[in-house]
């Protein structure tokens, strides 16, 4: 069996999904597609702001936990087998996504 490159699989899933969506309801698909520029502009506006806020939260939390650099975080997470830094990064990522979901209204 031949291996399919993962990006091509994602592209195929996107194209097939959009095709099925269009066939199921062309009017709804066109209204969603008409909103894409507005959504893209909201992401372009809010994305950097959210990245700065999330970065500040991560930086402050890491400083409060006693980490001075990314190398110290890596050492603690990998070599000393402490998941706290990874959990913190994951929590901030989830919080950022939730914030994006609140801010961006299609």
N, C-alpha and C positions, 0 to 999 in steps of 0.2 A: 504494500500500500504506500502510495506517495504522500509525503508530508506536505501539508498546505501551510504556507506562512500565516502566522497569526494575524497580522494586519489585514491581509486579504480576506480572511474569514470575517473580521469585524466590518470591513467595507461591504462585503456581500450581505451580511446580516442587516446592515443599515439600508442598503438599496432594496432588499427584499421587503423589509419592514415598511419602508416608505411606500413601496409599490402596493402592498396589501392595504395600507392605510388609505391610499388614494382610491383604490378600487372600492373599498368599503364605503367611503363617504367623500366624494370629491370636493363638495362645498366646505366641509369642515377642514379638510387638508389644506385647501387654498386659504382659508381664514387663518389657520395656524402659520402657514408659510408667509402670509402677509405680515404677521407679527414678528417674524425673525429679525428684521433690522432694528426694531425697537428693543427687543430682548438683547441683541448683540451690543447695542449702545449702552444699555443698562449694565451689562457685564463689563464693558470697557470702562465705564465710569466707576462702578462700585468695586470691581476686582482689585485694583491697586490699593484702594482704601482699606478693604477687608484684609488684604495681605499685610499691610502695615500694622493694622490693629492686631492681627493674629501673631505677627512677628514680635510685636511689643509684649504681648501676653506671654509668648514662649520665652522671650529673653528675660522678662521679669521673673517668671516662675523658675527658670533654670538658675538665675542668680540667687533667688531665695533658697533653692535647694543646694547651693554651693558649687555649681558648675561654672567654670570660667571660660571654657571653650568647647567646640564640637568634639575635639579629641577626648576631652574629659568625659563627655557624655557617651561617646563610643566605648571608651574603656570601661565605664561603669555598666553599660548595657551588655556588652559582649563578653569582656574578659572576667568581670565580676558577677555576671549573670543576675543583674538587677533590672527588672522590667520597668521600674518607675519612670525613667526618661522616655521610653517608648510609649508608655501609657499616657504620659503628659502630651507628647506630640500628637497621638491619636485623638485625644480629647479635644485639643485645640483645633485639629482638622475638622472633627465633627461639628464643633461649635461654629466654625467658619462657614461650613456648608449650610447649617441651619440658619445662620444669619443671612447668607445669600438667598436662601429660600424665602425669608421674610421680606427682604429688600426688593427682589426682582419679582415684579408682578406682570405676567404676560397679558 
